[in-house]
Amino acid sequence: MGKVQTESELFDHIGRMSRTNSVSQIFIPGKGTFTIVLQEEDPLSINAEVASAPRLRQMIQDSRARYP
């Protein structure tokens, strides 16, 4: 279990996580013990959500049109 004192230590700890090192416990003084689980999101799942939700698809198209 790692002890995290600062925000940068927390981000470094999370940054070292990978598919093979996907579960980690940390202790934050004054807050307690936390278990962090890395769950990789399938990039294709976003496309599937957009394809199945016409309103979401329209929102994304509107956003892209406004901010090219």
N, C-alpha and C positions, 0 to 999 in steps of 0.2 A: 504494500500500500504506500502510495506516495503522499508526502505532506506538501501542500501547496500554500505558499504564503502570499503570492502576488498574482495579479491578473496575467502578467506575462508568463509566469510559471505554469498557470493553468492552460494557456493557449499553446505553450510549448509541449506540455503533456498531451494535449489533444492532438497536436500536430504529429506526434510520434506514433499515434495509433494507426493500425493498418488492418487489412483483412485478416491476417494471422494473429494480430495483437488487438482484438476488437473489444475486449472487456477489461476495464480498469477500475480500481478503487482508489479514491483519493480522500485525504482528510484536510478539511479547511478549518483552521482554528476559529472557534467561536460559532461555527455553523454545524459541523459534524462530518460524518462520513458519507461519501457519495459514490455510487456505482455509475460509471459512464459506459454506455454500450454504443459502439459504432455500427450503424445500420446504413449500408450503402444503398442509395436510391438508384433504381434502374432508370437511366435517362429516357428510355423508351416509354416508361410509365407516364411521363408528362405528356408525350404525344398521344398516348392512348386516352388520357383524361380529356385532352383538348378535342380529340375526335369524338368522344362520347358526350361532350357537353357543349351544345351549340352556343349557349350564352357565354361561356368561357372563351370559346373560339372567337366570338365577336369582340369581346373585351380586349383580347390580345391583338386582333387586327386593328381595332380603333387606336390602341396605344401605339402600335408601330406606325400608323398613319400620322399621328400627332407628333411623334418624336423620332424622325428618321435618322 
